[in-house]
Amino acid sequence: MASKDIFYITTPIYYVNDVPHIGHAYTTVAADVVARYQRLLGREVFFLTGTDEHGMKIEKTADQRGMTPQELVDEVVERFQHLWKVLNISHDDFIRTTEERHSRAVTAFFQKVQENGGIYLGTYEDWYCIPCETFWTANQLENGNCPECGRPAEKVKEKSYFFRMSHYREQLLAHIEEHPEFIQPASKRNEILSFIKEELRDLSISRTSFSWGIPVPGDEKHVIYVWFDALINYLTAAGYPDDQQRFSRLWPADIHLIGKDILRFHAVYWPTFLFAAGLPLPCKVFAHGWWTVEGEKMSKSRGNVVDPVVIADEYGVDPFRYFLLREVPFGLDGDFSRSAMKGRLNSDLANDLGNLFSRSISMIGKYRQGKIPLPDPTDQRYADFSILAAEIFAEVSVGMEDLAFSKVLQSIWKLVVKGNKFIDQQAPWALAKDDAKAKDLDQVLYCIAELLRLLAAYLLPFMPERSGEMIRQLGLTREHYSQGEDIFSWGKMPSGTLTERGPSLFPRLD
Ligand code: MSP
């Protein structure tokens, strides 16, 4: 982790040739959870997302739709911005590569690399896949098709500026070997290592056959390669090149979150560009897996592309966020199905968490007029909970550091399971019948309320809206959750707080 005081996390910037789907929602929700968690710990956070608006793919799509590229990107960007509102994404900045601040940064960066001898003019003669915006050699093609997406590649022969990527091979290998945390998960690091060990060729970074992009400074016939352009967004938003003071507070980024298909761009191209510009590398690049839908690859031609707005509407925003991070260990591939989504909602959320919450609040209402009683901290049950809380905190801290969201949620669910079991064992309804057990009942109800307070804290990053509702029903405010790490320790529920029963947190879907 960087020693800077601001925690900087990014998502990829999404292509706006097409509307957003569940894959886009996935990375962005994951980044949002990390950003919210860091803020809860009291850290200043800069969370960046945005859109990748240049390149041949966008130009072609606009052409097919009878629009200018600018009209296309202006239309589609709104779909992304709307989705992030719906999903409650707390980004601090939204960057579009067509913004003036970005072309300034790309131009300056290009010139810097050029000054450092990293760029030369040559001729590119090989293959290009437009949907992937990727160059391939004839050997890499599979039956003339792109090895990545299987679609036909096109032959290109044109003058092109090249980036001397081969020159940075040793430096990159050394960096990856010295920083095991740089590329994650580890299986992906190994893939990248074997890729670099084979050969690292210089990279074509300009095109002359279309015009939708940022011109090469001093040679305007050339448009800068869309990936060279796009990766620099992470610097632009941090203030590069004009605002040195801001830039040095933000850069290097702590985490670039990406999908596995774009790892090579982030773990090979990007670090070598940064070496060439004399800038530090991001601390961590984490590649997550891909979603299939009902067991099949998602694609327009199959007509099975999942619109996150529809899912959020059917199942609720927070259950959808929970599902995305709970269902599949981060880093592995997973499958989205309506039955799995509904299963998580009905069992984990409605049965386990929702029931625990509503029966607890209703007992506090019934037996103590809604008022949180005074605990006895010397009581064994209180002490046991305090040990459990410390254990969970340790597990969650490690899990969040590793971006092991599914594991983190399983740890949090230990509290849910424990809560339900505790209520069954202690049977507050029996204690309530015996006046001599009043202190005992106070103790039990306090422990339950405190458990709920803790749960709301842990779930705030994952389900911000539903946790907000838990906090409200507990009679607390967000103020109580702004004490940094302290909110995760046992015993912070103020006695005397007045709880207020509200609607069920997660109604069952039948
Ligand atoms: N514009 C580039 C990124 C530039 S970053 C400097 C790009 N855009 S994209 O819109 O095509 O894809 C963005 C992200 O969506 C990638 O991280 C990709 O992995 C992710 N996904 C696309 N389909 C996906 C699934 N089916 N499942 C999970 N994530 C997927 O690439």
Boltz pocket constraint, residues with backbone or C-beta under 6 A from the ligand:
constraints:
  - pocket:
      binder: B
      contacts: [[A, 11], [A, 12], [A, 13], [A, 14], [A, 15], [A, 22], [A, 23], [A, 24], [A, 26], [A, 27], [A, 52], [A, 227], [A, 230], [A, 231], [A, 233], [A, 257], [A, 258], [A, 259], [A, 260], [A, 261], [A, 262], [A, 288], [A, 289], [A, 290], [A, 291], [A, 292], [A, 298]]
      max_distance: 6.0
